[in-house]
Amino acid sequence: MASQDLSAPFTLYSYTYSICALMVQMAYEMRGSPREGRPDLKLERKMVDIGLESREQLSEFYLLKVNPKGVVPVLANEKVLDKPMPESIDISYYLADWYPSLLPVQHKEAIRELLEELHKISFKLLTFGTQTKYPSIAVDWMREQIQRPDISDEYKKALEYKAGLTKGWADNHSEADLAEAETRARAFCAKIIALMEKRPEEKDKITYIFGPEPTLLDAHVVVFLGRVYEKKRFDLLPPVLVQWHEQLRKTGMWERAVPAGTTLPPMW
Ligand SMILES: N[C@@H](CCC(=O)N[C@@H](CS)C(=O)NCC(=O)O)C(=O)O
């Protein structure tokens, strides 16, 4: 840690419709009480419009100072963190270190494994499908910028790196890739149901995957289910998870973590 001023507010670089940023926002809403001796963590959201009209994640400032990968979420706090922290899972573990009920010792391993498994599902493919022009339009735009004589060498290099990452998406959205994402989503949902079925007595109440207290797994899963639900992919979402998700959508936590009410971005 850069210093011990733990009351200094954190910035979460976020976007209204970024599923990974919303997972972090949900973890924050589910946070519980801070570890003894720590104040409540102050989290201020800074919206980065990643839509094709604005492309704020591709700005010189964002690529050079916030995240060379040009994605949200990122957690930053010059007074507490040595450098900005990208990756929704890493930010979530940081929150869990502050709020221990998010990662109970007895479920730690299961949560780690399932979060990894969840994040191997291509959210992009399930959201945008195989026909989206988003990645190729973004790559073309970055290649045009790289040709400009009036931009710095550092920014050019950063754009080249980011264009390479986005090209990876452009090159990997075949029907076979989508089918793989769907298979992974079904297998993942089945594992969540198996965990819930260990507690049949709580079937009709709003409880969480491991019991009455939410964990990081609930935070990530409920947002993922939100995206699948809003895409109306009920072939991937068993009724018991639809019911659970619908209950959580009616809570203040959902309202605060997902201020647009939906995780679904306007389609490009
Ligand atoms: N593995 C990263 C993925 C982050 C990510 O892909 N974010 C998307 C929004 S959900 C983004 O910022 N996309 C902008 C772009 O690709 O240029 C995480 O979990 O934080």
The ligand as an ORCA input file, in Angstrom:
! r2SCAN-3c Opt
* xyz 0 1
  N     -11.063     -9.588    -17.591
  C     -11.517     -8.236    -17.483
  C     -12.431     -7.930    -18.659
  C     -12.767     -6.459    -18.744
  C     -13.533     -6.127    -20.025
  O     -13.462     -6.840    -21.041
  N     -14.261     -4.997    -19.991
  C     -15.035     -4.573    -21.137
  C     -16.441     -4.182    -20.683
  S     -17.280     -5.540    -19.960
  C     -14.404     -3.329    -21.753
  O     -13.987     -2.432    -21.048
  N     -14.376     -3.267    -23.094
  C     -13.846     -2.153    -23.840
  C     -12.953     -2.611    -24.964
  O     -12.803     -3.835    -25.181
  O     -12.372     -1.751    -25.625
  C     -12.245     -8.055    -16.143
  O     -12.829     -9.025    -15.648
  O     -12.188     -6.958    -15.567
*
